[in-house]
């Protein structure tokens, strides 16, 4: 039980950090990173941490539910966790859109792609870090 909780915490932290990094990469672009000086990289790193914090606040309850479901029904599939991350990110996009007022809106394809990519990446990283992998069954040793 304790091992499962530690796995969840480590996987969740890794997932939200990756989600924040993907969001920043959508803003800065890969070219913005390639030619950035130390101060620019530091500010992008801080922006990634802020985005990860916001992702953690929103995604926490949903991630707990997904982890409980995957424990209850012994799901170890990368598709489940990728889909869960994608669904959580799209729910975050919808919440952001619903909470907006006025003419300026987040409803565009680029923002939707950024949310979808960050959610999918977060789900995959969670799967890599937190989900125990099945070990292949070893055949019994034959008496020699």
HELIX and SHEET records of a PDB file:
HELIX    1   1 UNK A    2  UNK A   34  1                                  33    
HELIX    2   2 UNK A   38  UNK A   72  1                                  35    
HELIX    3   3 UNK A   78  UNK A   98  1                                  21    
HELIX    4   4 UNK A  109  UNK A  130  1                                  22    
END                                                                             
